[in-house]
Amino acid sequence: MVKAGAEHVIEALKAAGEPTRLRILSLLAKEELAVMELCRVLGQSQPRVSRHLKLMTDAGLIERFPEGSRVFYRLGHDPAHRALTDTILSLLSQPDERDAKQLERVRHEREEAALAYFERVAPQWDQMRSLYLGDVAVEAAILRAAGDGPFQRLVDLGTGSGRMLALLARRSKSAVGLDLSQNMLNVARLNSAGFEAAKVELRHGDIFDTGLPGRSADLVVVHQVMHYLSDPAIALREAARLVTSGGRLLLIDFDRHEVESLRELHQHRWLGFTDQMIQGWMEGTDLVGGEIIAVPAQARGPTVKIWPFDRQAG
């Protein structure tokens, strides 16, 4: 067990030793939250919540990280402080039911806003995407990263307009495209006419809980989806669960950037990702990371990266 000095333990206990701060720790144990989201759940003013957050940040119990114009908080990763936080939370008799309900409301509203955006833009999705991505270069890199196949089963999580299915289905004996937006699935159905649709199945489903059997696909793709998600780590663990022995997971998304308009205009929750973030979220899976591919930024857009992960055969 990782040990901490007496002064650090006392400071951390003082920082945690207040009802609202215990509620905040309980909430952050569930997911990262923005300051205003915490205010809404707690029913308290921004200055008051910010004071609590500063005390716990200074004590090392939580971490502050900016995402564009917003600031988010999460539990600290220092092993000694995290062990102390986990112990404190384990002593609480039960979670605050009011906070749980308010947190679920915040999640629901966040998801509704993203889904409404997808429903609104579905018909123009590929055209909009091309404003920020160099499609030819990106898709050529995806084909290289995927390999020649043939793949027994391709799973495209958050399939959108079905572009990845169109790109990779010819290398696959069967394919599944899953999306939460029915409008997006309708667009994918229209687009599927030209790429052997008989072997492609389009499903309504949740990337966090796909309902697909484990270790059932030798190629799983998560393309330009993570930046919309409240908790990419959960989605990545679910994606990893689907990869069969000898199979590959491809994560395609933006490198870390500061294009704030993507958040304001297109509902991006994350302004890209660092390699360390992706690697950290994949810890605990038994997939091994491969060579990362970077496709340089186009005129106004950020760099696109492809993070491959493999499950060893056997």
N, C-alpha and C positions, 0 to 999 in steps of 0.2 A: 504494500500500500504506500502511496506517495504521502510524505509527511510535509507539514508546514510549520513554521515557527510560531511561537505563542502569540506574538504581536499580530501576525497576519490572521490567525484564527480569531482572536478577539475582535479585530477590526471587521472581519467578515461577519461574525455573529452579531455585532452591533448593527451592521448595515442591513442584515436580514431581519433583525428583531423588531418588526413593526407590521401591523396587519396588512396594510396596503402593499408593502414591499414583499410580503409572503405571497400575496395574491399575484403580484407581477411575476415572481419566480415561478409560480405554478403555471401561469399562462405561457411564459417563455419556454417552459419545459415541453410544451406542446408544439410550438412553432415560433419562428421569428415574426416580430410584429413591429409595425411603424408606430411612432409616438402617438399620432392621432387615433390609430386603431386601439391602442391601449387606453387612451382617454375615453373612447366610446364604450369599451367593455367595462371599465372601472366606474364610469359615470363621474369623473373628476376633471378638473380643469387642466389645461396643458402645462401651465407653470408648476402646479403642484405635482403632477406626474413626472415632469422633467426633473424636479428636485429629487424625487425618489430614485429615478434612474441614474442621476449623477452620483448619488451616494453609493449605489451598488456597483456602478462602473468603477469608481475610484477604489472600491474594496476588492475588485477583481471578480465579483460574482457574475457579472454580465458584461457583454461587449457591445460597443456602439459601432455601427458601420453605416456610412452614407450611401444612398443609392440615388444618384442624381440630386434632385432638390429635396428628397425626403431622407429621413434618418430612421434606421431600423435597429432593433436590439435583439440579442440572443443570449443564451446562457454562455458563460465563459468556458474556454477550452483548456485553461490551465488545470492539470490533473488534480492538484491539491485542492484548489477552490471548487472544482467540479465535484470532487468526492464529498466535500462539505455540503455543497448545495443539494446533492442527491440525498445525503443523510437527513438534512433538514426537511426536505419534501417528503421523505418516506415516513416521517413522524407525524405528518398531518393526517387527521382521521379520515377526511374525505375532501374532494375538491368542492369549491364553492359552486353550487348549482346555478346561481345567478350569473356568475362569470362564464360558466360553461355555455349557458344559453346565449349570452351576449356575444361570446366568441363565435359560436355557430352562426349567429346573425351576420357578424362581420364577414365570415368566410362566404356565406351565402351571397351577400351583396357583392363581394369581390368577384365571385364566380359568375353571378348574373351579369355584371358589367362586361366581363370578358366574353361571355357567351353572346350577349346582345351585339357586341362588336363583330364577332364572327358571323352572326346571322346577317348583319347589315352589309358586310363587305364580301360575303362568299362569292357572288358572281364576278367580282373584279379581283379576286384574291391573287391569281398568278400575275396579273398586270401590276398590282401594287407591290408584290414581292420583288418584281424585277427592277423597281426603282432603287432598291437598296442592295441587290445581289447581282453579281455578274454570273448569270445562270449558266452560261456555257462553261466557264472555268470551274465553278462550284460543282456542277454536275459531273464534269470530267473527273474531278478529284474524288467525288463520291464513288464513281464507278471503279476507280483505281483502288480505293480503300475497301470496297466490298469484295473485290476479287471476281474471277470469271464464273464461279459456280461450277455446275448448276446447283442451286439451293433447293433442298426438298421443300422448305417452307419459309416464306418471307412474312414477317409481321411488321407493319408500318403503324406506329403508335402516333395518334394525332395526324391522321392521313391528310386532312384538309381537302384540297382539290384532287388528291390522288396522284400528285406529280411524282412522288417517289415510287409508287406502284408502276406508273408508266415507264419510269426509268429502269426499274430493276425487275419487273415481272418477267421479261423475256429471258432472264437468267434463272427463273424460279419455276419449279414444277407446280407450286400452289402458293397463294398469297392471301393475306388478310389485311385489310385496312380498317382501322378503328378510329372513330372520332365521336365526340360528345355533341357536335352540332349536326342536326339533321339537314340543315341547308348545305353545309359543307359536304355531307355524304351525297346529297342530291347532285351537287356539282361533280363530285367524283364519279358518280354513276354515269353522268353524261359524258365525262371524259374517258371513261373506261371502254367505250365502244371500239377504240382503235388499238387496244393492247391485250388481246386474248382474254376478254372479260370472263370467259367460261371458267377460268382457273382462279379468278379473283373474287374473294368474298368481302363485301363491305358491311361493317357492323357498327351499330350505335353502342358506344361503351366509354368507360372512364379510364383514363391512363393511370390513375392511382390504384385501380382495382379492376383489371381487365376481364377477369373471369376466364381467361385462356389457360389451358393446362401448362404446368411448369415444364421446362426443358423440352419445348415442343417446336422450336424454330431454330434453324441454323443461321438465319440472318434477321436481326431485329434492328429497326431504324427508328430513331427519334429525331425528326428533322424540323428545326425551327419551331420547337414547341416549348422547350424549357423556360424561355424568357417570359412566357405567359403564366407560369405555374406559381402557386403560393409556396409550395414545398417541392422543389425539384428532386431532393434526395429520395423522397418516397417513390416518385415516379421512376427514378433510375433503379431503385431496388426491385420494383415490379418488372421493369424491362429486363434487368439481369436475370430474374427468375425464369424468364421465358427462353433463355438461350440454352440450347442443347449442348452436349459434349462435342467439342470441336467447332462450335458455332461462334458467331461474331455479333457484337453489338456496336452499332455506329451512332454516335451522338454528334449531331451537326447543329451548330448554333454560332452566335456572335462571340468573338473575343471581347474582353472587357473594353468598354467605350464610354463616351460622355455625350452621345447623341440624345439629348433630353427629349427632343421632339418625338422620338419613338415611344416614349412613355405617355406623353400628353396626347398624341394623335392616334396611337395604335395600341394602347393598353398594355405596353410591355411592363411587366412587373420587375424584371431584372435588366440592367443595362450590360448585358453580356456576362461572360464568366472567365475567370482565370483558370489556368491549368490546375492550380492548387485546389480551387473550389471543386472542380470535377473529380479530381483524384480523391479528395477527402470524402465526397459523397459516395464514391464507389468502394471505399474501404468497408470491409465486412462482407462484401460479395466475394466469390472465388474467381472473379474474372481478372485477367491480367491486361494492363494497358499496353497499347502498341505505339507506334510512331505517330505523333500528332501532325496533322496536315493543316497548314495555314494558307488560305486564299486571300491575297492582298485586297484591301478595301477598294471599292469602286468610288467614283466621284464623291458622293455625299455619304456613303454608308460605311459601316465599320467592317473590320476584317472578319471573315468567316473561318471557323475552325472545325475540323473533324477529329473527334476523339474516338479511336477504335479500342474495343476491349474484347478479349477472347476467353472462352472457357476451354481449358486444355482437354484434349481428347483422352478418353480412358475412364 
